[in-house]
Amino acid sequence: MIFKNFKKFMSIVIVVIITLSFVGCGSEVSSIEKLKKNGKLVLGTSADFPPYEFHKEVNGKDTIVGFDLEIAKKIAKDLGVELEVKDMKFDGLLAALNQGKVDLVISGMTPTEERRKNVDFSEIYYKSVQTVVVRNSDKNKYKENVDLKNKKLGVQKGAIQEEIAKNQFKDSETVALGKISDLIIALNSNRIDAAIIELPVATSYVKANKDLCISDIKVVNEESGSAVAIKKGNSDLVKIVNETLEKLKKDKLIDKFITEATKLSEQ
């Protein structure tokens, strides 16, 4: 009797295990199936970061362009869906991702250990260099980190530059603003003394603002590089994104996208 009950119990356990294994397999492909069913890939980005992503008038229409957008288009194409772009503040991107408002984030985002606790990331698709932008009149005044002691140093709120300021410019007063364009306005209006901005972005803004320049101050960026952020657990989407990035790197298309986006941002 005991043996029969044990056999019955084991049969139930096996059925439960098999059922759970099928559920697990189903969830593994659910994110891709959901995307294909919806027929679109929703991208979250902060379009104030040329040449990564920025607003540009194209054929008389305000359009978000940039090399991050070109990468997103390729990912959407490989998935066989349309691309929808949502523009928002940088510090709200990961919250939107986790709330399901966007499917992925491509916005020059560095995959820090802190961010990895909350979201998954693709492989690095571009390695960055950080710079300090100042007014032309202050270029000879600010040449080393120590020169910014007790000065107002601008950074983009929620971005890697905020952590860099905290670690490498401890004696400066950090001013975190929502957009890069806000930092440029603050510099031009003397509300901040300098701003940490990524090199290609800084170059683009400096060319458009003749009163600003890139200083000689060196910034050490230990966690450099940009990656695609994806909601935790969506390993199937991470895999497809990495496959697309690998193809783009192999064909040297990311370099092409960067060159074209940089030229477009300077027009």
C-alpha positions, 0 to 999 in steps of 0.5 A: 500500500505504501509502495503504491502511494509512493509510486502515485506520489512520484508520478504526480511529481514527474508530471509537475516537473514536466509541466514546469519545464514546458512553462519555462520553455514557453517563457523563454520565447515569450518576449520575442513572440510578444514583439512579433505579435505587436509588430513593433519594437519600442525604443527608449532613448534620450534624444539630446546626445549627438551623434548618438541620438538627436532631433533634426529636421528631415524633409520639413519634419522633426525627426530623431536621428543618430547612430544609436537609431541606425542600430535600433533600425537594424535590430527591428529589421532582424526581428521583422518588426517596425521601430517605434521611438520614445524620447524621454529624459535619460534618468527615466529610461531604465524605469520605463524599461522595467515598467514595460513602456519600452522594449529596449534602451539605446542611448549611449548607456554605460552598463555599470555594475549598479545598472546590471542589478536591475536590467540586462545588457548587450555586448558593448557596441561602442567604447567612449572617451569622456571630456570636460567642456568649459568656456573659451575664456576659461580654457587656460584657467581650468587645466587639471582636476584640482582647478575645478575645486569649489567650482560648479561641475555639470553632468547629465542626471542619471548618466555615468558622468554623475559617478565620474564627478563624484569619484574624480572631482570630489572637491567640485560642486556637482550640478546634475541636469536632465539634458546635455542641452541644459548643460550647454545652456548653463555653461553659456549663461555662467550657471556652471563652470564646466561640464563632463560630456562624452567626446563625440557629443562634446565635439558636436556641441562645441562646434555649434557653440563657438564660446565653448571648448574642450579643456585639457582636463583628463578624465579617467573612465573605468567603465567605458562603453555603450550597450543596449539595455534590456529588461531582466530575464529576456535572454532571447532578446539579448541574444538577437541584439548581440547577433545584430551588433556582431554583424554590424561590427563585422561589416564595420557599419557602426563606424559608418553610422557614427561618421554619418551621424556626426556629419549630420549633427554638424549641418 
